[in-house]
């Protein structure tokens, strides 16, 4: 298991990204890799499970995952939105899905005073980056 590190999502996954002044001022997400498993029944695919801790006021940059991403909220309240869709507010026990072609335009902690935490299961191509910044 990897140690928890306080870094921006763009850096966690080895990507460089241009971020707005708003994103620079916002607290950064704390991402922890929980498990990676090859999927032998699906050649060249793998499952990656991560936990994401949003400090109060945390905001993600606009990005895509090029993966099937399944989100499960553990604590706090988060806001998610995909390009072309409506923003949804999620609380503990709620789920969210992002497809490989979706652009994640909003990902943030709904609270400026309380933390939030969620788990993400990604089904992706082996060796592909988990997160790709989108301008």
Buried (B, 14 or more C-beta within 10 A) or exposed (E): EEEEEEEBBBBBBEBEBEBEEEBEEBBBBBBBBEEEEEEEEEEEBBBBBBBBBBBBBBBBBBBBBBBBBBBBBEBBBBBBBBEEEEEEEBEEEBEBEBEBEBBBBBBBBBBEEBBBBBBBBBBBEEEBBBBBBEE
